[in-house]
């Protein structure tokens, strides 16, 4: 998929997005034990722009805030701070029920676990028909049946599958049902929260190919959440790398995989097996992701970064434009870390 100019990247706009969770003990317990409040900074100020028709992927280790971003975008969580715009509409703006419903209809979410996201007591027909009924998109019963049948065919199932229950399907088939349900309201923007992570590798490929085919035919825009770099390389137009609630690097897919800039991005890519036997140098990164209850000062990656200096420990880096994307790294800004061409076997 061709890269789009930055001037067109205004279909989905996220500015200064934050989401903090209060995980403190009850007030009385804190008063007796003298403990302060505990706040998890799940998302700590990120900026993202997504162009219409592209797939923007967010990657990072577990607990970095990717899924929280997904839930913030579709309105399952209210943001602590920041702004989310969809097609020029501020999602936090107060509007009438009809206008709000019409706006919400245009964005849907595909969840990670196809075994937990479908109601086991409902037949597949009713699962897919529910959004059509909720948004009043069917003229009558015959039209409803036709739409559900068409949706099942779109995800390569049959209308006869509508009488079955979710437990009668495999994991890949259940995810197809989830996709059909998401498409039932005729959305333009889909937020996909690790939709293939619970599936076998061969089934993952089938679901990814289906999603890419649907994107082309229905002109969909995706925000794709994943920790699987091979999947991200396969489906994405642009990639954002998250670490401890912050976006550390963002770039077109080919640029990020061939010329990664941030040390954390390089660490993630170094986990991919070197199938081509290029003999490239790998920089070891020790340690684990710090607790979001008490994130490090300055650059949140500095405790694990082999290139960190005193400035990294004290000052939070700002995102700098570079090669059609951006990177938040003092070492790159100061020229202490060279940007070099590297080869990664991410096409697996």
ABEGO torsion letter per residue (X at the ends): XBBBBAAABAABBBBGBBBBBBABBBAAAAAAAGBBBBBBBABBGBBBBBBBGBBBBBBEBBGAGAAAAAAAAAGABBBABEBBBBGGBBAABBBBAAAAAAAAAABBBBBABAAAABBAABBAAAAAAAAAAAAGABABAAAAAAAAAAAAAAAGBBAAAAABBAAABBAAAAAAAAAAAAAAAGBABBBBBGAAAABBAAAAAAAAAAAAAAAAAAGBBBBBBBABAAAAAAABABBBBBBGGBBABBBBAAAAAABBABAAAAAAAAABBBAAGAGBBBBBBBEBBBBAABBBBEBAAAAABAABBAAAAABBBBBBBBGGBBBBBAAAAAGABBBBBBBBBAAX
